[in-house]
Amino acid sequence: MNPPPLAAREVAREERFQMVWTQELNRVFADVAPYYDRANYVASLGLWDWFLGKFMATVDIRPGERVLDVCAGTNAIGIALLNREPTLEVHAIDRSREMQAVGRQRAEARGFRVRSVIADVHTLPFPDDHFDVVTLQFASRHLRVKQVWGEILRVLKPGGRFYHCDMLRPSSRTVETAYYAYLRFCLWFTGFVFRSGPAALNCKEYFIHALQMFYSAEELSRVLEELGYCNVTSKTVFSGMMGFHRAVKPQQA
């Protein structure tokens, strides 16, 4: 499947996936929350911690900074950040109460406080120029990217940094074909092993289609620059199947 041109991508994605985004994903993440981290470990062939470590290596933090983790899920990022720098003020936002309930338990078990908000991330309930750092990992495929990233730009302080990681659409057709075949197997296997409920099982093809209509690393860099971010950098692994981006909110004139 060839995705629409970059200029029309967001509209096409929303038209195709709006029902899933607004209704079905809530049920999916309520279903998978208790075993989400274990399923990711299995699906990644044990590389899940390596993925997290690669992303965390791109994140520059300083003592006492205020950090927002968008689509925080089970708080893997917040916990990793606090492990590195306990003086951070870490906030998490996610629309899934079930995922954040697991995340809160994980943070508290380690003696960390992550301030949690349950809300739709397309309209962030925070003031302008509020955070030093914002992170977003493995969720943009399920979002109206430009709207969420525009909101992130708004809540960042001038000079604040945005760090992003997600599975991407590879630029190579051969890699892309093999990638989707592997993902289909992983979705089937983890669903079988963890006895996923109907909500998760019914969305298996959605996860493939969402990637087919998503962005490459180069396209995401262009989106960031068009939104007004500066100093945009990116890095990919596994032939573009996963990408890491860093972008900065310009200093006020």
N, C-alpha and C positions, 0 to 999 in steps of 0.2 A: 504494500500500500504506500503510495506516494503522498506525503502530507501536503496540505495547501501551501501556497506561497507564504512567506514570513508575515507579510502585511495583513493577510487574512486568517492567520493561524488561530489567533485567540477566539475570534468569532466562530470559526468552524469547530474548535474544540468545545466551546460552550454549547453550541447547538447540538452536538452529538452526545455530550456527556452530562448535560445539566441534570437530568433525572437521577443519574447515578450519584453525582456529586451532592445533590441536595437531599436525597432520601436514602439511597441504598448504602452509601458508605458509612453512615452512622450505625446501621445494623451490622455491617461487616466488622467494624472496629470494636463494637460491643462484644461481638462473638469472639474475636481473636485476642482481645486484651490479655486474658490470663496466660496465654502461651505465645504471645507475640515475639518476645525476645528469643525464646527457644526455637521457634519456627524459623526466624531469620538466621539463626546459627546453623540450623540444619540445611536450609535452602542455599546458604552461601558456602557450603562444604567446610564449615568451621572457620571461615574467613571474616565473620561479622566483626569481631574485635579488631581485626586488621583494618577493615574499612573505617571503623570509628577512629582508630589511631591515625590513619592517613588524613582524615578530615580534621581531626584535632590538631595535627601538625601544621595546618594552614591558618589556625586561629591564634591571633596575637591578643593576649589579654594582659592587663596591668592591675596591680592591687587596688581594690576598692571600686572598681568599675561596676556600672549597672548594665546588666546583660539581659536580653530577651531572647528566649528560644521559642520560635514560632512553629506550630504543629509539633509540640514537644513530645507527644506520645507518652512513653514510659520514662521520660526524663533522662535518657542515656547521655544527652549532651550536657544538661545541667549538672549531672553527677560528675561527669568527666571534667568539666570546668572547675567545679568546687574541689575536686581531688587535686587539681593543679594549683588553684589559688583560692583558699578558703575565705578570703576577705571579700570576694565578689558578692554583689547583690543580684541574685539570679531570679528572673521571672520566667514563667512558662505560660503559654497560651495554647489551648487545643479545644476543639469542639466536642471531643469524646470524654465524657465523665469517666467512663470505664477505663480508658487508657490512662488518664491522669490519676485515677485512684491507685492503679498499679504503680505509676510513677511516684506518687507521694509515699507509698509504702517503701519503695526502693530507696528513695532519698532519706527518709527518716531512719531506716535501718542502718544507714551509714552516718547518721548524726548530722545530716545536712538539711537546710531549709531552702526549699524552692517555692517561691510565691506563685500560686497557680490561679489562672483565670480560665473559666470555661466560656468560650465565645467563638463566633465566626471570625476567622482571621482576615477575612476580606475587608473588615472595618475594625481596625485595632483600637481598643478602648483605652488609649494612652495619649498624653499630650504631645504636642510637637517638640522636637529637639530634646528627647527625654533619655535615650539610651546611648551608651558608648559603643555597644556591640549588639548586633542582632544575628542570630544563627537560624538556619532553616535546612533541615536534612530529610531527604527521602519523602517529600510530600508535594513538591511543586507539580508533579504529574496530575495531581488531583485538584488543582487550584486554577483560578483565573490569574495567571502568572502576573500580568501587568498590573492588575489591581492590587494584589497583595504586595508586590515589590514596590509599588508606588506608596503604599501605606508604610512599609518598612522605611523607605526614604524619608517620609514625613516624621516618623518618631525617632529617627537617628539624630544625634547631635551633629552639628557641623564638624566634619573631620571624623565622624563615627564610621565604623567598619561593618560591612555586611558580609557574612560568610555563608556560602550555599553549597550543598552537595546533593546530588540525585542521580538516579539511573537516567541515562540519556538515550537518544536515538542515534546509533552509530552511523557514520557517514558511509561506511562500506556496506554494500548490499549483501555480500557474502557473510560478513560478520553479523549483520542484522538478522539474517535468516537463521544462522546457528544459535544466536542469542535468544530468539523467540522460541525456538524449539526447546532449548534448555529451560527457559522460564516456564513453558507449559508443563514440562515434566516436574519441575520443582513445585508448581502450584498444585498439581495432582498429588505428588508424593507427600507434601506437608499436610494437605487436606486429609489424606488417608491416615497418616501417622497421628495427627492431633485431633482426628475426628471432628473436623470443622463442621459447623452448622450450615443450614441452607443459604444463609445470607452470604457467607464467604464463598461457598461452592458455586453459587450462581454468578459470581463476579469474576470468575477465573478468566474468561475471555476479555472482560473489560480491561484488566491489567495489561494485557498484551496490546489491545487497541489503543489504550492511553499512551503507551510508549511509541506506537507507530505514528501517532499524530503529535508527538512531543517535539522537542527541540534538540539540535546538536549543541555541542559545547560552544562552537563559534556563533551560532544563532542566539544562544542565551547571553553571550557577551554583548552582542549588538542590542538586545533588548535592554540590558542594564544601561548601556551608554545612551540609548534613546530616552530612557526614563530620567536621565540626568545624573547618574552616578559617574564618578571619575576614577582613574587609576584601576581600571578593571583588568584583572588577570585571571587566567584559567589554567587548569591542568586536568588531563584525562588519564585514565588507566584502562587496561583491557580493551585496547583498540577503540576507545571512545564510548564504551558501554557505561562508564561512570565518570562524572566530572565534578571538579571542585572550582568554585568561583570566589573571588574576593573583590569587593568594590567599596568605594569610599564616598560618603556624602561630602560634596564640596564645601569648603569653608565659605561663610558668608562674606560678601564683598564689604 
